[in-house]
Amino acid sequence: MVNKKFSPISNPNTCKFKDFFDHKQYIIYFSSIRTIIEDNWGKLGKKFESVGIDRNKFHTCMEDLNAGRNDADHYDAEDMDDSPENWEIDDVTIQNFVVALNKMNTFLEMIK
């Protein structure tokens, strides 16, 4: 979604790809990034596949990254009194997060 408070207002049809990740220009949720890439896998997935990340692996990585984000449920990690009872991230979730993060970081380094 274009951030209309940003000036000049960005045009998604002509902007650079990296501009989509500039929170001043665009308001995009983490889950939206996954959906956009998966919905356009024929075009956007080629870069992932070129480094050994197929569509299923991409989906799994994005799910694991989202599950391991401490802000994913919009709770303050330092205010446990205001957090749900089962909000703490378990070891398996954080291990999956680290593996996915490393895989995505490797991908981003390779496409620079």
C-alpha atoms as a printed R data frame, in Angstrom:
    type eleno elety resid chain resno      x       y       z
1   ATOM     1    CA   MET     A     1  0.000   0.000   0.000
2   ATOM     2    CA   VAL     A     2  1.369   3.415  -0.950
3   ATOM     3    CA   ASN     A     3  2.011   5.682   2.028
4   ATOM     4    CA   LYS     A     4  0.165   8.818   1.003
5   ATOM     5    CA   LYS     A     5  1.909  10.830   3.743
6   ATOM     6    CA   PHE     A     6  5.236  10.408   1.927
7   ATOM     7    CA   SER     A     7  6.183  13.087  -0.550
8   ATOM     8    CA   PRO     A     8  6.553  12.655  -3.420
9   ATOM     9    CA   ILE     A     9  4.065   9.786  -3.546
10  ATOM    10    CA   SER     A    10  5.711   6.702  -5.035
11  ATOM    11    CA   ASN     A    11  4.353   4.993  -8.111
12  ATOM    12    CA   PRO     A    12  4.483   1.197  -7.632
13  ATOM    13    CA   ASN     A    13  4.618   0.704 -11.413
14  ATOM    14    CA   THR     A    14  7.814   2.712 -11.863
15  ATOM    15    CA   CYS     A    15  9.634   2.592  -8.517
16  ATOM    16    CA   LYS     A    16 12.710   0.495  -7.789
17  ATOM    17    CA   PHE     A    17 12.097  -2.904  -6.180
18  ATOM    18    CA   LYS     A    18 13.945  -1.867  -3.004
19  ATOM    19    CA   ASP     A    19 11.543   1.091  -2.583
20  ATOM    20    CA   PHE     A    20  8.762  -1.335  -1.628
21  ATOM    21    CA   PHE     A    21 10.716  -2.062   1.550
22  ATOM    22    CA   ASP     A    22 11.115   1.597   2.469
23  ATOM    23    CA   HIS     A    23  8.527   2.032   5.230
24  ATOM    24    CA   LYS     A    24  8.318   5.754   4.489
25  ATOM    25    CA   GLN     A    25  7.123   5.103   0.927
26  ATOM    26    CA   TYR     A    26  5.083   1.922   1.354
27  ATOM    27    CA   ILE     A    27  3.149   0.293   4.152
28  ATOM    28    CA   ILE     A    28  3.624  -3.416   3.709
29  ATOM    29    CA   TYR     A    29  3.119  -6.192   6.215
30  ATOM    30    CA   PHE     A    30  5.455  -9.151   6.467
31  ATOM    31    CA   SER     A    31  2.708 -11.579   5.491
32  ATOM    32    CA   SER     A    32  1.941  -9.391   2.465
33  ATOM    33    CA   ILE     A    33  5.492  -9.826   1.181
34  ATOM    34    CA   ARG     A    34  5.063 -13.600   1.259
35  ATOM    35    CA   THR     A    35  1.689 -13.399  -0.486
36  ATOM    36    CA   ILE     A    36  2.932 -11.037  -3.201
37  ATOM    37    CA   ILE     A    37  5.934 -13.238  -3.977
38  ATOM    38    CA   GLU     A    38  3.933 -16.473  -3.896
39  ATOM    39    CA   ASP     A    39  1.168 -15.017  -6.077
40  ATOM    40    CA   ASN     A    40  3.793 -13.948  -8.624
41  ATOM    41    CA   TRP     A    41  6.119 -16.923  -8.238
42  ATOM    42    CA   GLY     A    42  6.502 -17.366 -12.011
43  ATOM    43    CA   LYS     A    43  8.329 -14.049 -12.176
44  ATOM    44    CA   LEU     A    44  9.585 -13.332  -8.652
45  ATOM    45    CA   GLY     A    45 10.437 -16.907  -7.717
46  ATOM    46    CA   LYS     A    46 13.191 -17.263 -10.311
47  ATOM    47    CA   LYS     A    47 15.751 -15.507  -8.104
48  ATOM    48    CA   PHE     A    48 14.868 -17.718  -5.148
49  ATOM    49    CA   GLU     A    49 15.053 -20.872  -7.258
50  ATOM    50    CA   SER     A    50 18.439 -19.803  -8.631
51  ATOM    51    CA   VAL     A    51 19.849 -20.100  -5.098
52  ATOM    52    CA   GLY     A    52 18.075 -23.335  -4.197
53  ATOM    53    CA   ILE     A    53 14.907 -22.007  -2.545
54  ATOM    54    CA   ASP     A    54 11.839 -23.555  -4.157
55  ATOM    55    CA   ARG     A    55  8.307 -22.294  -3.531
56  ATOM    56    CA   ASN     A    56  7.654 -24.694  -0.642
57  ATOM    57    CA   LYS     A    57 10.951 -23.826   1.062
58  ATOM    58    CA   PHE     A    58 10.218 -20.122   0.583
59  ATOM    59    CA   HIS     A    59  6.778 -20.528   2.185
60  ATOM    60    CA   THR     A    60  8.247 -22.468   5.107
61  ATOM    61    CA   CYS     A    61 11.009 -19.908   5.634
62  ATOM    62    CA   MET     A    62  8.551 -17.015   5.621
63  ATOM    63    CA   GLU     A    63  6.240 -18.817   8.056
64  ATOM    64    CA   ASP     A    64  9.171 -19.587  10.363
65  ATOM    65    CA   LEU     A    65 10.420 -16.005  10.178
66  ATOM    66    CA   ASN     A    66  6.979 -14.644  11.022
67  ATOM    67    CA   ALA     A    67  6.510 -17.101  13.891
68  ATOM    68    CA   GLY     A    68  9.841 -16.073  15.425
69  ATOM    69    CA   ARG     A    69  9.250 -12.334  15.350
70  ATOM    70    CA   ASN     A    70  8.638 -11.017  18.842
71  ATOM    71    CA   ASP     A    71  6.400  -8.295  17.428
72  ATOM    72    CA   ALA     A    72  4.304 -10.642  15.294
73  ATOM    73    CA   ASP     A    73  1.395 -10.541  17.722
74  ATOM    74    CA   HIS     A    74  1.892  -6.872  18.558
75  ATOM    75    CA   TYR     A    75  2.771  -7.452  22.175
76  ATOM    76    CA   ASP     A    76  5.608  -5.810  24.040
77  ATOM    77    CA   ALA     A    77  8.151  -8.436  25.050
78  ATOM    78    CA   GLU     A    78  9.134  -6.361  28.069
79  ATOM    79    CA   ASP     A    79  5.556  -6.085  29.346
80  ATOM    80    CA   MET     A    80  4.712  -9.708  30.054
81  ATOM    81    CA   ASP     A    81  1.727  -8.646  32.185
82  ATOM    82    CA   ASP     A    82  0.033  -7.435  28.996
83  ATOM    83    CA   SER     A    83  0.921 -10.526  26.926
84  ATOM    84    CA   PRO     A    84 -1.108 -13.683  26.390
85  ATOM    85    CA   GLU     A    85 -0.267 -16.624  28.616
86  ATOM    86    CA   ASN     A    86  1.238 -18.752  25.823
87  ATOM    87    CA   TRP     A    87  3.074 -15.919  24.065
88  ATOM    88    CA   GLU     A    88  6.622 -16.981  24.826
89  ATOM    89    CA   ILE     A    89  8.506 -18.374  21.835
90  ATOM    90    CA   ASP     A    90  9.658 -21.968  22.341
91  ATOM    91    CA   ASP     A    91 13.077 -23.359  21.385
92  ATOM    92    CA   VAL     A    92 11.852 -25.115  18.237
93  ATOM    93    CA   THR     A    93 10.227 -21.935  16.920
94  ATOM    94    CA   ILE     A    94 13.337 -19.858  17.531
95  ATOM    95    CA   GLN     A    95 15.588 -22.528  15.974
96  ATOM    96    CA   ASN     A    96 13.377 -22.616  12.879
97  ATOM    97    CA   PHE     A    97 13.473 -18.812  12.812
98  ATOM    98    CA   VAL     A    98 17.291 -18.760  12.888
99  ATOM    99    CA   VAL     A    99 17.558 -21.345  10.096
100 ATOM   100    CA   ALA     A   100 15.079 -19.390   7.939
101 ATOM   101    CA   LEU     A   101 16.794 -16.085   8.710
102 ATOM   102    CA   ASN     A   102 20.176 -17.472   7.671
103 ATOM   103    CA   LYS     A   103 18.686 -18.923   4.468
104 ATOM   104    CA   MET     A   104 17.055 -15.605   3.542
105 ATOM   105    CA   ASN     A   105 20.189 -13.617   4.437
106 ATOM   106    CA   THR     A   106 22.212 -15.879   2.141
107 ATOM   107    CA   PHE     A   107 19.657 -15.270  -0.606
108 ATOM   108    CA   LEU     A   108 19.785 -11.490  -0.149
109 ATOM   109    CA   GLU     A   109 23.592 -11.477  -0.211
110 ATOM   110    CA   MET     A   110 23.600 -13.473  -3.453
111 ATOM   111    CA   ILE     A   111 21.242 -11.127  -5.306
112 ATOM   112    CA   LYS     A   112 23.018  -7.871  -4.425
